[in-house]
Amino acid sequence: MIKGINHTMIELSDTGNEYYERAILIIRPVYASAQRAVLEQEARRMLKNMDAPAILHRRKPYLRPMLIGIGCLVTGLLTGFFLH
């Protein structure tokens, strides 16, 4: 545990997560007196359950606008067909 001027922090160099090499967590003052082992165990559990950064889950950006465009085109064609 690393003690700062106003904050208690935990630094984990082995996160157990393939995406994150190191984590520094700032402990709320209310829980600063909790046992170090309990705080580190909870921090490791939380980091292990974290998923990949959102940028790695990014979907193809053209798919949604393309579907919206096709929907508008079909709607326009059907409207023109029935009004003609």
N, C-alpha and C positions, 0 to 999 in steps of 0.2 A: 504494500500500500504506500502510495506517495502522498505526503501531506503538503498541500499548498498553503498559501497565506490564509485564504478563507474557505477552501474546499478540501475535502478528502477525495482522493482519486484512486482508482485501481487501474493498473496498466497490465494488460494481458498480451504477452508476446506469442503465446500458442493459443490461438482462438478456437481451433478445432473446426474451422470453416475454410473451405478451399479458396474462397474469394478474398478473405481478409487476413492479412498477415499479423497485424497488431491493432489493439484497441485500447483506448484510454476512456474510462468511464468516470464521470463525476458523480459522487454520492451525495444525495440530498442531506442537508444538515441533520434532519430528524433521525436518519439512519446511520450517521457517522459512527455511532458507538456500537453498532452491530459487530458481531464477530467477523474477522477478516475472511476466514474460511467459508463462511456462509455467503458473504457478498461475492467472493470469487467464484464459488460454485454456481450461484445464480447467474452471474455474468457470463460464464462459460456456456451454460445451458441456453441462455438467450442468444449468444453469438452463434452457437452451433445450429440453432433453428432458423437463423436468418437465411434468406434466399439470395440469389444472385442480384446484383444491382439492376435496376429497371432498364437501363440502356441495353443490357444483354437480352432482355425479353422483348425488345421492340419488335412490333409487327411490321409487316410491309406497309409503308405509308401510303402507297397508291391504291390499295385495295378498297378502302372505304369510299374515297371520293369517286372512284370508278363505278362502284355499285350504285351510289347516289345518282351519278350522271346517267347510267343506264336506266334506272327507275324513272327519272324525269323524262328521258327520251321516250320510253314506252308509254308513259302517261300522256305525253304530248301527242304521240302518234294515235293512240286510242281516242283521245278527245277530238282530234282533227277528223278521224275516220267517222265518228258518230255524229259530229256536227255538220259534216259535208253532206 
